[in-house]
Amino acid sequence: MRNWETILVDPELSLRDALEKIDKAGTRMVLVVDANRRLLGTLSDGDVRRGLLRGLALTDKVAQSMHLNPIVAKSNEDIQAIVASMRNRGVYQMPIVDPQGIVVGLQTIDDLLTTPKRDNWVVIMAGGRGTRLAELTSETPKPMLKVGSRPLLETIISSFAQQGFRRVVLAVGYRAGQIEDHFGNGASFGVDISYLREDRPLGTAGALSLLTEQPTLPLVVTNADLLTKENYGHMLDRHVESKADGTMAVRTYDMQVPFGVVREGDAGIEAIEEKPVQSFVVNAGMYVLSPSSLGLIPKNMTFDMPSLFDAMMRQGMKTRCHHIDGYWLDIGRMADYERANIDFAEIFR
């Protein structure tokens, strides 16, 4: 729901004022939050009615009648999971919260049934050779390897089309003809496809310097070897709301040390931790860039996304992380490719 901020209310608000907000917004409820927008509960017109039947007055506070344990969706959940949850629970509206419980949106059935059209460009970096999969990519570009019943790149493009994106730009290089022959102008895939042709590898950001037209809206950029259920629209909306110049999708990556780790002090061994797990926040290969950032990319030179974000930070531009926790797989090694084919039938059917 757009303008969902209008239904955020303080628990000290009167029930009368809360009903007025519900009526004005055309929603069935308001979201009760603290000063940091952390969700405390929800209040529907039914909650107010039940409160009045218990003897409350319209001048009483929202806190006295609100529902304390509302059903919520997590900000990293994909649309299909949210639809299934709303259907199973019989709800028409569901607050969206981040991992800290802070409200970041409100999902409604109407929103889910009507996918908004997005005019933002999507640039997919599909020019690499896929050297770690050399036994498969000697004759086929990695984005065209079949995962399930279709090329990986087709699944990526279909995901964007389902989320309302219509203009897709493919940065191609290695065996570009196979990609161009398969996708053409994109009409049969429900999108408008154009191409950036690399004469030599330009990295994960360098191909953006080949754009002949300057975008006026933030653009989504992603690598072509990712299998994910990420909600790109949600990532884009958070970028716009935060007034960022660059957003990088990140996720937690855990590594287990296969030995006992010894902490040594002056008096000898202080502690032994058996096979500890260390967690790192890593780049997930998906980005949202505002047009202002594109001027930092050198023309026709190899340039990667980390270098672009370094340049933005040096210029004092605003960069941010967008944490994702849903399904995500970087298909870089043979084991990843085999896993992708196992997962595909269940997750992308």
C-alpha positions as a Markdown table, in Angstrom:
| # | Residue | x | y | z |
|---|---|---|---|---|
| 1 | Met | 0.0 | 0.0 | 0.0 |
| 2 | Arg | 1.3 | 3.4 | -0.9 |
| 3 | Asn | 1.2 | 6.2 | 1.7 |
| 4 | Trp | 1.0 | 3.5 | 4.4 |
| 5 | Glu | 2.7 | 6.0 | 6.8 |
| 6 | Thr | -0.7 | 7.8 | 7.1 |
| 7 | Ile | -2.0 | 4.9 | 9.2 |
| 8 | Leu | 0.8 | 4.8 | 11.8 |
| 9 | Val | -0.6 | 5.9 | 15.1 |
| 10 | Asp | 0.6 | 6.5 | 18.6 |
| 11 | Pro | -0.9 | 4.2 | 21.3 |
| 12 | Glu | -2.0 | 7.3 | 23.2 |
| 13 | Leu | -4.3 | 8.4 | 20.3 |
| 14 | Ser | -8.0 | 8.3 | 21.0 |
| 15 | Leu | -10.2 | 5.6 | 19.5 |
| 16 | Arg | -12.2 | 8.3 | 17.8 |
| 17 | Asp | -9.2 | 9.7 | 16.0 |
| 18 | Ala | -8.0 | 6.3 | 15.1 |
| 19 | Leu | -11.4 | 5.5 | 13.5 |
| 20 | Glu | -11.2 | 8.8 | 11.5 |
| 21 | Lys | -7.8 | 7.7 | 10.2 |
| 22 | Ile | -9.2 | 4.3 | 9.2 |
| 23 | Asp | -12.1 | 5.9 | 7.4 |
| 24 | Lys | -9.9 | 8.5 | 5.6 |
| 25 | Ala | -7.3 | 6.0 | 4.5 |
| 26 | Gly | -9.9 | 3.4 | 3.4 |
| 27 | Thr | -8.1 | 0.7 | 5.3 |
| 28 | Arg | -9.5 | -1.8 | 7.8 |
| 29 | Met | -7.0 | -0.9 | 10.4 |
| 30 | Val | -4.2 | 1.3 | 11.7 |
| 31 | Leu | -0.8 | 0.3 | 12.8 |
| 32 | Val | 0.2 | 1.2 | 16.4 |
| 33 | Val | 3.9 | 2.1 | 16.7 |
| 34 | Asp | 6.3 | 3.6 | 19.1 |
| 35 | Ala | 8.5 | 6.6 | 18.5 |
| 36 | Asn | 10.9 | 4.5 | 16.4 |
| 37 | Arg | 8.1 | 3.0 | 14.3 |
| 38 | Arg | 8.5 | -0.4 | 16.0 |
| 39 | Leu | 5.2 | -2.2 | 15.7 |
| 40 | Leu | 3.3 | -2.5 | 19.0 |
| 41 | Gly | 0.0 | -3.8 | 17.6 |
| 42 | Thr | -2.9 | -3.1 | 15.2 |
| 43 | Leu | -6.3 | -1.6 | 15.7 |
| 44 | Ser | -9.2 | -2.5 | 13.4 |
| 45 | Asp | -12.6 | -1.1 | 13.3 |
| 46 | Gly | -13.7 | -4.5 | 14.8 |
| 47 | Asp | -11.3 | -4.0 | 17.7 |
| 48 | Val | -12.8 | -0.6 | 18.4 |
| 49 | Arg | -16.3 | -2.1 | 18.3 |
| 50 | Arg | -15.4 | -4.9 | 20.7 |
| 51 | Gly | -13.8 | -2.3 | 23.0 |
| 52 | Leu | -16.9 | -0.2 | 23.0 |
| 53 | Leu | -19.0 | -3.3 | 23.9 |
| 54 | Arg | -16.6 | -3.9 | 26.8 |
| 55 | Gly | -17.4 | -0.4 | 28.1 |
| 56 | Leu | -14.7 | 1.7 | 26.6 |
| 57 | Ala | -15.5 | 5.2 | 25.3 |
| 58 | Leu | -14.3 | 6.8 | 22.0 |
| 59 | Thr | -12.2 | 9.1 | 24.1 |
| 60 | Asp | -10.2 | 6.2 | 25.5 |
| 61 | Lys | -6.8 | 5.4 | 24.1 |
| 62 | Val | -5.9 | 3.1 | 21.3 |
| 63 | Ala | -3.6 | 1.1 | 23.6 |
| 64 | Gln | -6.7 | -0.1 | 25.5 |
| 65 | Ser | -8.3 | -1.8 | 22.5 |
| 66 | Met | -5.4 | -2.7 | 20.1 |
| 67 | His | -4.5 | -6.2 | 19.1 |
| 68 | Leu | -1.1 | -7.0 | 20.6 |
| 69 | Asn | 0.0 | -10.0 | 18.5 |
| 70 | Pro | -0.8 | -9.1 | 14.9 |
| 71 | Ile | 0.1 | -11.4 | 11.9 |
| 72 | Val | 3.0 | -9.8 | 10.1 |
| 73 | Ala | 5.1 | -10.3 | 7.0 |
| 74 | Lys | 8.9 | -10.0 | 7.1 |
| 75 | Ser | 10.5 | -7.5 | 4.7 |
| 76 | Asn | 12.6 | -10.2 | 3.1 |
| 77 | Glu | 9.6 | -12.5 | 2.2 |
| 78 | Asp | 8.7 | -12.8 | -1.5 |
| 79 | Ile | 5.3 | -12.0 | -2.9 |
| 80 | Gln | 4.2 | -15.6 | -3.3 |
| 81 | Ala | 5.0 | -16.4 | 0.3 |
| 82 | Ile | 3.0 | -13.4 | 1.5 |
| 83 | Val | 0.0 | -14.3 | -0.7 |
| 84 | Ala | 0.0 | -17.8 | 0.6 |
| 85 | Ser | 0.2 | -16.6 | 4.2 |
| 86 | Met | -2.6 | -14.1 | 3.8 |
| 87 | Arg | -4.8 | -16.7 | 2.1 |
| 88 | Asn | -4.1 | -19.4 | 4.7 |
| 89 | Arg | -4.8 | -17.0 | 7.6 |
| 90 | Gly | -7.8 | -15.3 | 5.9 |
| 91 | Val | -6.5 | -11.7 | 6.3 |
| 92 | Tyr | -6.8 | -8.9 | 3.9 |
| 93 | Gln | -4.0 | -6.7 | 5.2 |
| 94 | Met | -0.6 | -7.5 | 6.7 |
| 95 | Pro | 2.0 | -5.2 | 8.2 |
| 96 | Ile | 5.5 | -5.6 | 6.8 |
| 97 | Val | 8.3 | -5.4 | 9.4 |
| 98 | Asp | 12.1 | -5.5 | 9.2 |
| 99 | Pro | 14.2 | -7.9 | 11.4 |
| 100 | Gln | 14.0 | -5.3 | 14.2 |
| 101 | Gly | 10.2 | -5.2 | 14.1 |
| 102 | Ile | 10.1 | -1.7 | 12.6 |
| 103 | Val | 7.2 | -1.2 | 10.2 |
| 104 | Val | 8.4 | -0.7 | 6.6 |
| 105 | Gly | 5.1 | -1.1 | 4.8 |
| 106 | Leu | 1.5 | -2.6 | 4.6 |
| 107 | Gln | 0.7 | -5.3 | 2.2 |
| 108 | Thr | -3.0 | -5.6 | 1.1 |
| 109 | Ile | -4.8 | -8.1 | -1.0 |
| 110 | Asp | -5.5 | -5.4 | -3.6 |
| 111 | Asp | -1.8 | -4.7 | -3.9 |
| 112 | Leu | -1.0 | -8.3 | -4.4 |
| 113 | Leu | -3.7 | -8.8 | -7.1 |
| 114 | Thr | -2.7 | -5.7 | -9.0 |
| 115 | Thr | 1.0 | -5.6 | -9.8 |
| 116 | Pro | 2.0 | -1.9 | -10.2 |
| 117 | Lys | 3.9 | -1.1 | -13.4 |
| 118 | Arg | 7.4 | 0.1 | -12.7 |
| 119 | Asp | 9.2 | 2.5 | -15.2 |
| 120 | Asn | 12.6 | 1.9 | -13.6 |
| 121 | Trp | 15.2 | 0.3 | -15.8 |
| 122 | Val | 16.6 | -3.1 | -15.0 |
| 123 | Val | 20.2 | -3.8 | -16.1 |
| 124 | Ile | 21.4 | -7.4 | -16.0 |
| 125 | Met | 25.1 | -8.0 | -16.3 |
| 126 | Ala | 25.2 | -11.1 | -18.6 |
| 127 | Gly | 28.5 | -10.7 | -20.3 |
| 128 | Gly | 30.8 | -12.8 | -18.2 |
| 129 | Arg | 32.5 | -16.1 | -19.3 |
| 130 | Gly | 31.7 | -18.2 | -16.3 |
| 131 | Thr | 35.2 | -19.6 | -16.0 |
| 132 | Arg | 34.5 | -21.5 | -12.8 |
| 133 | Leu | 31.9 | -23.5 | -14.9 |
| 134 | Ala | 34.3 | -23.9 | -17.8 |
| 135 | Glu | 33.2 | -27.5 | -18.6 |
| 136 | Leu | 29.6 | -26.2 | -19.2 |
| 137 | Thr | 30.3 | -22.7 | -20.6 |
| 138 | Ser | 32.9 | -23.5 | -23.3 |
| 139 | Glu | 30.0 | -23.3 | -25.9 |
| 140 | Thr | 27.3 | -21.6 | -23.9 |
| 141 | Pro | 27.3 | -18.4 | -21.9 |
| 142 | Lys | 26.6 | -19.0 | -18.2 |
| 143 | Pro | 23.3 | -17.0 | -18.2 |
| 144 | Met | 22.0 | -19.4 | -20.8 |
| 145 | Leu | 22.7 | -22.6 | -18.9 |
| 146 | Lys | 19.5 | -24.4 | -18.1 |
| 147 | Val | 18.3 | -24.4 | -14.6 |
| 148 | Gly | 15.2 | -26.5 | -14.5 |
| 149 | Ser | 13.4 | -26.3 | -17.8 |
| 150 | Arg | 14.7 | -23.0 | -19.0 |
| 151 | Pro | 17.9 | -20.8 | -19.1 |
| 152 | Leu | 18.8 | -19.1 | -15.9 |
| 153 | Leu | 18.5 | -15.7 | -17.5 |
| 154 | Glu | 14.9 | -16.4 | -18.5 |
| 155 | Thr | 14.0 | -17.1 | -14.9 |
| 156 | Ile | 15.6 | -13.8 | -13.8 |
| 157 | Ile | 13.8 | -11.8 | -16.5 |
| 158 | Ser | 10.5 | -13.5 | -15.8 |
| 159 | Ser | 10.8 | -12.6 | -12.1 |
| 160 | Phe | 11.3 | -8.9 | -13.0 |
| 161 | Ala | 8.3 | -9.0 | -15.4 |
| 162 | Gln | 6.1 | -10.5 | -12.7 |
| 163 | Gln | 7.1 | -7.7 | -10.4 |
| 164 | Gly | 6.0 | -5.0 | -12.9 |
| 165 | Phe | 9.3 | -4.1 | -14.4 |
| 166 | Arg | 9.1 | -3.6 | -18.2 |
| 167 | Arg | 12.3 | -2.2 | -19.5 |
| 168 | Val | 15.3 | -4.6 | -19.3 |
| 169 | Val | 18.8 | -3.8 | -20.5 |
| 170 | Leu | 21.1 | -6.8 | -21.0 |
| 171 | Ala | 24.9 | -6.2 | -20.9 |
| 172 | Val | 26.3 | -8.9 | -23.1 |
| 173 | Gly | 29.7 | -10.0 | -24.2 |
| 174 | Tyr | 30.8 | -13.6 | -24.3 |
| 175 | Arg | 28.8 | -15.5 | -26.9 |
| 176 | Ala | 26.3 | -12.6 | -27.0 |
| 177 | Gly | 24.5 | -13.9 | -30.1 |
| 178 | Gln | 23.0 | -16.8 | -28.2 |
| 179 | Ile | 21.4 | -14.4 | -25.7 |
| 180 | Glu | 20.2 | -12.0 | -28.3 |
| 181 | Asp | 18.7 | -14.8 | -30.5 |
| 182 | His | 16.8 | -16.3 | -27.5 |
| 183 | Phe | 15.4 | -13.0 | -26.1 |
| 184 | Gly | 15.2 | -10.7 | -29.1 |
| 185 | Asn | 13.3 | -7.5 | -28.2 |
| 186 | Gly | 11.7 | -9.2 | -25.2 |
| 187 | Ala | 8.1 | -9.0 | -26.5 |
| 188 | Ser | 7.5 | -12.7 | -26.0 |
| 189 | Phe | 8.7 | -12.4 | -22.3 |
| 190 | Gly | 6.5 | -9.4 | -21.5 |
| 191 | Val | 9.3 | -6.9 | -21.4 |
| 192 | Asp | 11.2 | -4.5 | -23.6 |
| 193 | Ile | 14.8 | -5.6 | -24.0 |
| 194 | Ser | 17.7 | -3.6 | -25.3 |
| 195 | Tyr | 21.4 | -4.5 | -25.2 |
| 196 | Leu | 24.8 | -3.1 | -24.1 |
| 197 | Arg | 27.5 | -4.9 | -26.1 |
| 198 | Glu | 30.9 | -5.2 | -24.4 |
| 199 | Asp | 33.9 | -5.6 | -26.8 |
| 200 | Arg | 35.8 | -6.7 | -23.7 |
| 201 | Pro | 34.9 | -7.5 | -20.1 |
| 202 | Leu | 34.0 | -4.3 | -18.3 |
| 203 | Gly | 33.2 | -5.8 | -14.8 |
| 204 | Thr | 30.1 | -5.6 | -12.8 |
| 205 | Ala | 29.6 | -1.9 | -13.2 |
| 206 | Gly | 31.7 | -0.8 | -16.2 |
| 207 | Ala | 29.0 | -1.7 | -18.8 |
| 208 | Leu | 26.8 | 1.0 | -17.4 |
| 209 | Ser | 29.1 | 3.5 | -19.1 |
| 210 | Leu | 27.8 | 2.2 | -22.4 |
| 211 | Leu | 24.3 | 3.5 | -21.7 |
| 212 | Thr | 23.4 | 5.9 | -24.5 |
| 213 | Glu | 20.4 | 7.3 | -22.6 |
| 214 | Gln | 20.5 | 8.8 | -19.1 |
| 215 | Pro | 17.9 | 7.2 | -16.8 |
| 216 | Thr | 15.7 | 9.6 | -14.9 |
| 217 | Leu | 14.7 | 7.1 | -12.2 |
| 218 | Pro | 16.8 | 4.8 | -10.0 |
| 219 | Leu | 17.7 | 1.6 | -11.8 |
| 220 | Val | 18.1 | -1.9 | -10.6 |
| 221 | Val | 21.3 | -3.7 | -11.5 |
| 222 | Thr | 21.9 | -7.4 | -10.9 |
| 223 | Asn | 24.3 | -10.1 | -11.9 |
| 224 | Ala | 23.0 | -12.7 | -14.3 |
| 225 | Asp | 24.1 | -15.7 | -12.3 |
| 226 | Leu | 21.8 | -15.3 | -9.3 |
| 227 | Leu | 18.8 | -17.5 | -8.5 |
| 228 | Thr | 16.7 | -15.6 | -6.0 |
| 229 | Lys | 13.1 | -14.9 | -4.9 |
| 230 | Glu | 14.0 | -11.3 | -3.9 |
| 231 | Asn | 11.3 | -8.7 | -4.1 |
| 232 | Tyr | 13.1 | -6.1 | -6.2 |
| 233 | Gly | 10.3 | -3.6 | -5.9 |
| 234 | His | 10.6 | -3.6 | -2.2 |
| 235 | Met | 14.3 | -3.0 | -2.4 |
| 236 | Leu | 13.7 | -0.2 | -4.9 |
| 237 | Asp | 11.1 | 1.4 | -2.7 |
| 238 | Arg | 13.4 | 1.4 | 0.4 |
| 239 | His | 16.1 | 3.0 | -1.7 |
| 240 | Val | 13.8 | 5.8 | -2.7 |
| 241 | Glu | 12.4 | 6.3 | 0.8 |
| 242 | Ser | 15.9 | 6.5 | 2.3 |
| 243 | Lys | 17.0 | 9.1 | -0.4 |
| 244 | Ala | 20.1 | 7.0 | -1.1 |
| 245 | Asp | 22.4 | 7.3 | -4.1 |
| 246 | Gly | 23.4 | 3.6 | -4.0 |
| 247 | Thr | 21.8 | 0.5 | -2.4 |
| 248 | Met | 23.6 | -2.8 | -2.1 |
| 249 | Ala | 21.8 | -6.0 | -1.3 |
| 250 | Val | 23.6 | -7.9 | 1.4 |
| 251 | Arg | 23.1 | -11.2 | 3.3 |
| 252 | Thr | 24.7 | -13.0 | 6.2 |
| 253 | Tyr | 27.3 | -15.6 | 5.3 |
| 254 | Asp | 28.3 | -18.0 | 8.0 |
| 255 | Met | 31.7 | -19.9 | 8.1 |
| 256 | Gln | 32.5 | -22.6 | 10.6 |
| 257 | Val | 36.1 | -23.0 | 11.8 |
| 258 | Pro | 36.7 | -26.8 | 11.6 |
| 259 | Phe | 38.9 | -26.7 | 14.7 |
| 260 | Gly | 38.8 | -25.8 | 18.3 |
| 261 | Val | 39.8 | -22.1 | 18.6 |
| 262 | Val | 42.1 | -21.4 | 21.5 |
| 263 | Arg | 42.2 | -18.0 | 23.2 |
| 264 | Glu | 45.5 | -17.6 | 24.9 |
| 265 | Gly | 46.4 | -15.1 | 27.7 |
| 266 | Asp | 49.4 | -14.2 | 29.8 |
| 267 | Ala | 48.6 | -16.9 | 32.3 |
| 268 | Gly | 48.0 | -19.6 | 29.6 |
| 269 | Ile | 44.9 | -20.9 | 27.9 |
| 270 | Glu | 41.9 | -18.7 | 28.8 |
| 271 | Ala | 39.2 | -20.5 | 26.7 |
| 272 | Ile | 38.7 | -23.1 | 24.0 |
| 273 | Glu | 35.7 | -22.7 | 21.6 |
| 274 | Glu | 35.0 | -25.8 | 19.6 |
| 275 | Lys | 34.4 | -25.2 | 15.9 |
| 276 | Pro | 32.9 | -21.7 | 16.3 |
| 277 | Val | 30.8 | -20.1 | 13.5 |
| 278 | Gln | 31.7 | -16.7 | 12.3 |
| 279 | Ser | 29.2 | -14.5 | 10.5 |
| 280 | Phe | 29.9 | -12.0 | 7.8 |
| 281 | Val | 27.8 | -9.5 | 5.8 |
| 282 | Val | 28.5 | -10.1 | 2.1 |
| 283 | Asn | 27.6 | -8.5 | -1.2 |
| 284 | Ala | 24.6 | -10.3 | -2.8 |
| 285 | Gly | 25.2 | -9.0 | -6.3 |
| 286 | Met | 22.0 | -6.9 | -6.6 |
| 287 | Tyr | 21.9 | -3.1 | -6.5 |
| 288 | Val | 19.8 | 0.0 | -6.9 |
| 289 | Leu | 21.6 | 3.1 | -8.3 |
| 290 | Ser | 20.3 | 6.6 | -8.6 |
| 291 | Pro | 21.2 | 8.4 | -11.9 |
| 292 | Ser | 23.6 | 10.7 | -10.0 |
| 293 | Ser | 25.9 | 7.8 | -9.3 |
| 294 | Leu | 26.5 | 6.9 | -13.0 |
| 295 | Gly | 28.8 | 9.8 | -13.7 |
| 296 | Leu | 31.4 | 8.2 | -11.4 |
| 297 | Ile | 31.8 | 5.2 | -13.8 |
| 298 | Pro | 34.8 | 5.6 | -16.2 |
| 299 | Lys | 34.1 | 5.2 | -19.9 |
| 300 | Asn | 34.8 | 1.9 | -21.5 |
| 301 | Met | 37.0 | 0.6 | -18.6 |
| 302 | Thr | 36.8 | -2.4 | -16.4 |
| 303 | Phe | 35.0 | -1.2 | -13.2 |
| 304 | Asp | 33.3 | -3.3 | -10.6 |
| 305 | Met | 30.5 | -2.4 | -8.2 |
| 306 | Pro | 32.6 | -2.3 | -5.1 |
| 307 | Ser | 34.8 | 0.3 | -6.8 |
| 308 | Leu | 31.6 | 2.3 | -7.6 |
| 309 | Phe | 30.4 | 2.2 | -4.0 |
| 310 | Asp | 33.9 | 3.3 | -2.9 |
| 311 | Ala | 33.8 | 6.2 | -5.2 |
| 312 | Met | 30.3 | 7.2 | -4.0 |
| 313 | Met | 31.5 | 7.1 | -0.4 |
| 314 | Arg | 34.5 | 9.3 | -1.2 |
| 315 | Gln | 32.2 | 11.8 | -2.8 |
| 316 | Gly | 30.0 | 11.9 | 0.3 |
| 317 | Met | 27.1 | 10.3 | -1.5 |
| 318 | Lys | 24.6 | 8.2 | 0.6 |
| 319 | Thr | 25.0 | 4.5 | 0.3 |
| 320 | Arg | 23.1 | 1.9 | 2.2 |
| 321 | Cys | 22.7 | -1.9 | 2.7 |
| 322 | His | 19.5 | -3.8 | 2.0 |
| 323 | His | 19.5 | -7.0 | 4.0 |
| 324 | Ile | 17.9 | -10.1 | 2.3 |
| 325 | Asp | 17.3 | -13.4 | 4.0 |
| 326 | Gly | 15.1 | -15.3 | 1.5 |
| 327 | Tyr | 16.2 | -17.8 | -1.1 |
| 328 | Trp | 19.4 | -16.7 | -2.9 |
| 329 | Leu | 22.0 | -18.7 | -4.7 |
| 330 | Asp | 25.1 | -17.5 | -6.6 |
| 331 | Ile | 25.7 | -20.0 | -9.3 |
| 332 | Gly | 29.4 | -19.8 | -9.5 |
| 333 | Arg | 30.6 | -23.4 | -9.0 |
| 334 | Met | 29.4 | -26.8 | -10.3 |
| 335 | Ala | 28.0 | -27.6 | -6.8 |
| 336 | Asp | 25.9 | -24.4 | -6.9 |
| 337 | Tyr | 24.6 | -25.3 | -10.4 |
| 338 | Glu | 23.6 | -28.8 | -9.3 |
| 339 | Arg | 21.9 | -27.4 | -6.2 |
| 340 | Ala | 20.0 | -24.8 | -8.4 |
| 341 | Asn | 18.6 | -27.6 | -10.5 |
| 342 | Ile | 17.5 | -29.5 | -7.4 |
| 343 | Asp | 15.9 | -26.4 | -5.9 |
| 344 | Phe | 14.2 | -25.1 | -9.0 |
| 345 | Ala | 11.3 | -27.5 | -9.2 |
| 346 | Glu | 10.2 | -26.7 | -5.6 |
| 347 | Ile | 11.0 | -23.0 | -5.4 |
| 348 | Phe | 10.3 | -21.7 | -8.9 |
| 349 | Arg | 7.5 | -24.0 | -10.1 |
